[in-house]
Structure formats: C-alpha cells, structure tokens
Amino acid sequence: MGFKKYLARKTFVYGITFIFAVTLNWLLPRLMPGNPIEAMMSKSGAVNDALVKFYEELYGLNQPLWKQFVNFWVSLFHGDLGYSILYNAPVSSIIKHALPYDIAILLPAIVLSWLVGNWLGALAGKNKKYDKYTMPLFYFLASMPYFWFAMILVYVVGVKLGWLPYSGAYAPDLVPSLSWTFIKSFLSHWILPFLSLFIVMIGSWAIGMRNMIIYELEADYVRYLEALGASEKLMTKHAYRNAILPQVTGLALQLGMMVAGAIATEIVFNYPGIGVLIMNAALNQDYFLLQGAFLIVVISVLAANFLIDIVYAFIDPRVRASYTEG
Amino acid sequence: MKRYLALAVMALMLGSVFGFASVSATSEYPRNETLYTANSAPPTNANPFQGGNIIGLDGLIFEPLAMLNFMTGELKPWLAESWKWVKPNVFEVKLRPGLKWQDGQPLTAEDVKFSYEYYQEIGLRNWTKLGLKEIKVVDDRTVDFIFNGTPNYQLWQLQLFYGWGQGALIIPEHIFKNIDPKQIPKMTFLGDEQKYLVGSGPYKLKEVVQQQKAILVRNDNWWGNKVFGEPAPKYIIQLYVKDNSQAANMFIKGDLDVGTYYIDIVQAKKQNPNLVSWLEEPPYFPPVAPVLLYFNTKKPPMDNPQFRRAIAMAINPEQITKNGPISGKPAEIPFGTGLLQKWAGKIGLDDLVKEYGWQYGNIAEANKILDELGMKKNADGWRTYNGKVIELHLVTCAGCSDWISTAEIIQNQLRALGIKVVIDKYDWGAMMEKYKKGDFDLGLHWAGTFQPTAYAVYNALMSKDGSANFGGYYNPQAQQILDEFAKTTDPNKEAQYIKQLSEIWLKDVPAVPVYMATLFYEANTKYWTNWPNEKNPYGVPIFWAKYGTWGTALALLGVKPASATQTTSSQPSTSTSQPTTNTPSTSSTSSGGGICGPAFIVGLAVLPLLLRRRR
C-alpha cells in the first residue's frame, strides 16, 4: 500500500515536471531574437521575401504564438515531432538515425567507466599507499576535457601512429549492413571514441567513490563493527553499500543525459551522433529539432530519475521507510 | 559477473588484433573510380524542388535549362540549346535534340512546361509576379514563355538555372503528375520516396545513408555523353564531415578528393603535395564576392555621400587581407571575381575609378574631406558632428570571426580619422533583424554581392527595395537606370547601364567593398585531376548543396582520372609520413600488430578488475 502511494506521488510530480520542462523547451527558443527562416535565407546569400513567407507558412510560424503552442501539443500527441528547419527532414527520423551511434559509444563508456571507476576508487579509499599514487592520476583524468584527450588520441593513435581509424563510424566506402566487413569496420572505428570517453570518465567516478568510502569507513557504525571485532571484509561490505548510493544517482543522471549525445567526441571523431545536430539546431534556431531533441532528453532524464527512485527504494531501506511512514 | 565482463572486453580487444588487420579492400566502391567529397551538413533530404542537401542533386541528377559559371559569369546552354526573345513578350527556348530521362523516356517541351508550372503550384516560385502569363508548347523541342507586357528580362534570365528562390530544375512529368504539389514541401525523397528521383542528368542517386553519406552512381546512358563527354568518376560519395581539422586530416591522408573547408592549406600542402586550390599563391582560395561595409544612409552623418567617401578612403583593404581573414583585394565596385572578369574591361572600370572613385587608405585626403564638412576634432581627438562626438556602431555577427577581425581593423583605421567605432556583436538572426530595421550605423555583409549577374548585384544593392539594400539607399536616377536595364538583353546596352550604375556607385558610395571574401576550396590530385582553377575556370569550386547549377556540376563533370593511380606502386606515396593505403579504410593499415596499442590501454584499465578477484 505504502509503496503504491509512493509511486503515485512520484508519477504525479514527474508528470508536472514533464509538462513544465517541455513547455519551457518550446518557449525559450522562440524568445530568442531573430527569425530562423530569414536567417537561413540570408546565410545562403538569398534574401527573398516570397520564399521566407513560403517557409513560414510551411512551418506554421506565421500563426500567433498561442496557436503554435496548441499545434505543438496536438501534433505531439499524434507522435509527430515536427519537421526540422535546418535539415529539412522529420525530426523523428533525424533522431532515429543519429541516436544509435551515440548510445553505441556512450552506454558502454558510462557503464564500464562507472564499474571500473568505482572499483579503483574503492581500492584507493581503503589502501593509503595505493591512494597516494593513483589519486593524482584520477584528478588528472577528471580534469581533462573530453575534446582535448580525444584530439590527442586522434593525433597520436590515429594520424601519427596510424593504428586505428579516427574518423567516422565506419570506413567511408561502406554502407551499414550486417556483413562481417561492416561490423569489423564499425568496431575498429568505435575504439578510439569509446576510449576517449571511458578513460576520462573513470577519473571522476573514482574520485567520488574514494571520498565516499573514506567517509563511510570513518562512520560510527564501522567503528562499532570494528569494536565488535568484525572482519575487514564485513566492514568494507557495509561501507561500500552506503558509499555506492550517490554513485548510483550519478550513473542514472549520466544515462539519462546520454540521448543528448557527446558533442565534443562527435566533433573530434566525426562521429555521426545527435549532439552536433542539437548544437547546430540551437545555433540556427531550428525550433522543431530543438523541441524534439529536448523532448527526448527530458523524457529520458525523467525516466532515469524515476527508475532510480524506485531502485533506491529497494537498495536503500531508509528511503523506503521514509516514504511509507511519512 | 564483473570478471566475465572484463573477459569479454579483453576478448574483444584480442579479436580486434586479428580481425581488423584483415579488413579487406574488396569495397564496392573502388578508390580510383570514386570521387569523395564532403559537406558540413549531413545529407537528410533529396527534395529536388528545395534543392535538398545533397551535392549534385541539382545539376548532376536533375538538370536546368542552362548552367551558370559563377566564376566567369557565363551562362552555358544545358538542356536548352538556345533561347531568345522572339517577341518583346515571348521568350522561346529550344531544347537540345535527343534528351531523355534516366528511365529511358524522352524529355520534351511538355516536361519543361510542367516543371515551371509545378514549381509555382508548390508555392516555391511566383512566375506570375515576373509577368509570366502562359507557357506554351510549340513542338517537342520548343517552348514559349509568354508574358504580360514587357517583362524584366534581366530577372527572367536568372530563372534558367536553379538556386535559392530562383529558377527551376526540369522534372519528369510522367512521374510527378501523380504527386500532389501540396505534399512536396515536406517530402524528403529518401527511403520509399527515392523512386521518384528520376532525373535527366549524368548521375543517379544510388543510396543515402541518412545523416552520414550520399552515394551517386554514373548514368551511363546520359544524353549528354555525346555533347559534353562522359563524366569520369563512376561514383561520387558525399560524406558528412563537420569539423575543419577532421577535413584537414582527411585531405592530408587522401581520403577526401574535394571540399569546402577552412584548413591551413599551406601546412596541408607540405604534408600532401597532391593538394591544390584555386590559386597557386596566397590567398590560395578562390576570391568570390566582396564583403561590403554598409552605411545606414538614413541616419546622419552617414546620409552625406562626402562623409561616406571619407570613410571609404580611410579604409585600407590591403591591411585587411594581410591581417584579417584569408581574402583578396576588392575592386571599388561591388562585383565579385566572375563579374569583374566579364565587365571590367567593357565598362572601362579603371578610368571610371580614376575619375569618380576613391583611393583606399588615403587618410590625408579623408581628413581633408571631414574638415571641409566642418566635423572638427575635440580636445580628445575625436571628430564631432553638431557638437557631439561621432560614435558609429558597427553591427556584426558574433560567430563570424572573419567579420570580427575585419571590424577590428576598420575600427583602428577609422581611429586615425578621429572617428570612434563601437563593434556590436549579435548572433546571425539578431544581426539580420538589426539590418532590416535600420538599427545600425555600419554593417558588414556579402548578400548583395554574391549574385549571379551584374544586374542582380545592383538591383539588390541600389534599388529601393533591393533585397540586400540594408542601408536604405535610394537614388531616383539609379532606380531609373535599373528600370531601363531590366528591359534590355543587348550586351552593349547592358555594359552602358552597368557603367552608369558603377559611376553612381562610385559617386554616392552606398557601401564600401572592404575585402574579397574567399570560398574555401581544396582538391586532391592523387585520384582525380584537372580540378578547376584560376587559369582553367571551367567550373566553380562551391561544394555546397543548392548551388549545383552555379557551376559545381560543371566542376564535377570536368575532373579527369589521375593516370598515376594505375601506377601507384611505382610512385611511393612519400607525401605522408605514415604508410598510406590504397583504400580509404584506414583500419587496413599494414601492421596488424598495431592494434596491440589500444588493447594494451584497455588492458591496463581492466587489469585491476582481474587482479581484485584473485586476492
């Protein structure tokens, strides 16, 4: 009973957040000065009033703002995300074709770096000697900008040494298919972008974990366990379960943001993901692509949060208790 | 569980050592038959009416009646063999014999009539506004465009080829008559809709990998093989490359054959001597159209032509080309390279400039003019107008580094004159809004000069509601000449009008050309040669979508295979420090053991995982 109520309340809060966030996403680009269609025309060298009018009508931008807002929600419930101004294609198709590449890079990078980073962090938290040597490395990794490390990888491994391809998601003379050649090409193109994210991410996970472990090992309950003569393994086990909680939240947020793409990585490795598309949409006031992309981001961040709220209730009895009793 | 994961990663890396080493060169697209180009926007649309964003869709797949060579200003008959005004209001186009569609059907005058009418039905063009009353098919190869009264001949001429808001591509009636024009604007012509893409040109769209690449394949039955010769590349692949430094790497490695990217061409040439561009010396890239410094001619003191002239004199383009963006020196009149080449001699530009023009960088003379205008300097050395210090706001775009550095140089140059310039940066949309509302003192843009004909340039810049007349310039005399100009097709008369308009331009200074903007262009001669350049401008190095019939198609049809390709082995590729392979798939590098490096790196990360369990 209590858990159901908890779920219902969460769902309600998330529903409100969703509507509010999507509305903001709709409104904010439209508050920017300038007209996207005129800007597009003048960038191409042609300033043509008739064409501007044609495109404004096509995108429904000639209608009053409130009507555009109604149209937006109506088409949203029909599953229509609109038609990109910048790329002249349905937003859903753009997202559909770009997102898999981001997920292919980001999902393994985030999950593996989380696992490895937590491991290394936990080791560092327990072992002073190990800590002394690895912490500078972790801080170095964590403070390293993605694009910088990626550029080094491109230059050293890709261009100078020529070990691995550094551009695109697969060889330029291939088209995606289920052939062995394509898969091999895809994997070899996948390694460098993956590494560029994976290695940098390890640093921050490890730092977070190490600090939490140290904090937990100093906590009263560990002292108590120690006084009772518990084994080190048992103490670590309890400390670890407490220390991992904030890391789980961090992981969920990262996974939620995954659909926004990895802009720096995509640019440096020329990887066909969604991040660059969103960036260009923002720069060019492509309302529809922005709306669509942010809609996906909002949904996935909310979904990740929602999931983590539920998972929390399972892995942390205190949370469950506070909701059911409160 | 985690051990399995680690093992899986290790297995993957090990697999890669053996696997990737053998990525074979058995590609469907042999390198020496494939031309690689790239665009900084992904291919997402192949709509021939809006031009899509696939290079060659306009020009190589669908063709216009005529092609423009933007670099020489020449209009080249294409599907049309000839055209002329048979009556003051009847424009007759004669098609070439033996035209056919890619599906084998003949291309006739009916298709031309259908295409032009279809564009209007979609709403993309308004020929009626240009005075078009009726399109009449005379016979299979002849079509008459009949106008109400005397039309604007000069504007109509621009409708023979295709661009943003102008002209049409000829489309097959037997395919498009079944599609409702209202559906067209939001169709992408990809996926199932690709079947409608039956053009008449030398290439067909083979495949589009959405947002990544577009592949064109040669149409061996092109009608033009007899007229223009068969194009050399069997395939043209357009990649999506966003970043300049990526493009630079790809050019250096020889993975890209041609493109429009801002790369350090001097450095790139050192590493790959096969790279060429438009010029052999700086600025290397083709100078195309001048960037103008606009005056808001509605606002004092910019409403005074003498004041504008003084500013024009204070500007020194030489300094801009030296310290600013990569650029060429502009002429005083707002013409690009192609138009200058075509008209400068005919209108006696040198004499005109000597008589009415100004001398760039002549601060002394500029100071004298301002003194005569009574704009005295105050104690701090700033000029005053009506007792107030003159402070001009130069509006520019925040992301345009070339314009910003130009604006800063101009700011310095005008300081010598005692005129204070404040640079205001807005993003593109906001900047255009400012220009449109007249909410600026000085501004930079090239919209008025990046135009196909001399008439189009002066019409955009000097007519009352010209599309690029941001400064609100108006001169009844210029307007009258433009009206007359519109009614002529006689080259001698055209020259005379251009001369008169140039004279007014030089006297009135509605805007100042400050530098000749370049188009970035680099080509690789390893696989394909005979790229257009300054000495051989048969085509135009604009590798963007929607400018195909401005000369890009001509350039792609003119390339020749490099004979060296067949003898690559005898010619060691010393161009790059690392071993180059014949396939662009860099994964197939000779050393299979090379994979050990990354495997080692991952191994390092995985090692603690494995060790931990054993403890």
Interface residues (C-beta under 8 A of the other chain):
Chain A: M32 P33 G34 N35 P36 E38 A39 M41 S42 K43 S44 G45 A46 V47 N48 D49 A50 L51 F54 E57 L58 Y83 S84 L86 Y87 N88 A89 P90 S93 I94 H97 A98 L112 L115 V116 W119 L120 L123 M151 V154 V157 G158 V159 K160 L161 G162 W163 L164 P165 Y166 S167 G168 A169 A171 P172 D173 L174 V175 P176 T181 K184 S185 L187 S188 H189 I191 L192 L195 F198 I199 I202 E266 I267 V268 F269 N270 P272 V276 L277 L283 N284 Q285
Chain B: K2 L5 V9 L12 S16 G19 F20 V23 S24 T26 S27 E28 Y29 R31 T34 Y36 A41 P42 T44 N45 N47 Q50 G52 N53 G123 L124 R125 N126 K129 G163 W164 G165 Q166 P185 K186 T188 L190 E207 V209 Q210 Q211 Q212 K213 I215 I237 L239 Y240 V241 K242 D243 S245 Q246 N249 M250 I252 K253 D255 G399 Y426 D427 W428 G429 A430 M431 M432 E433 K436 H445 W446 A447 F450 Q451 A460 S467 A468 K546 S577 Q578 P579 T583 P584 S585 T586 S587 T589 G594 I595 G597 P598 I601 V602 A605 V606 P608 L609 R612
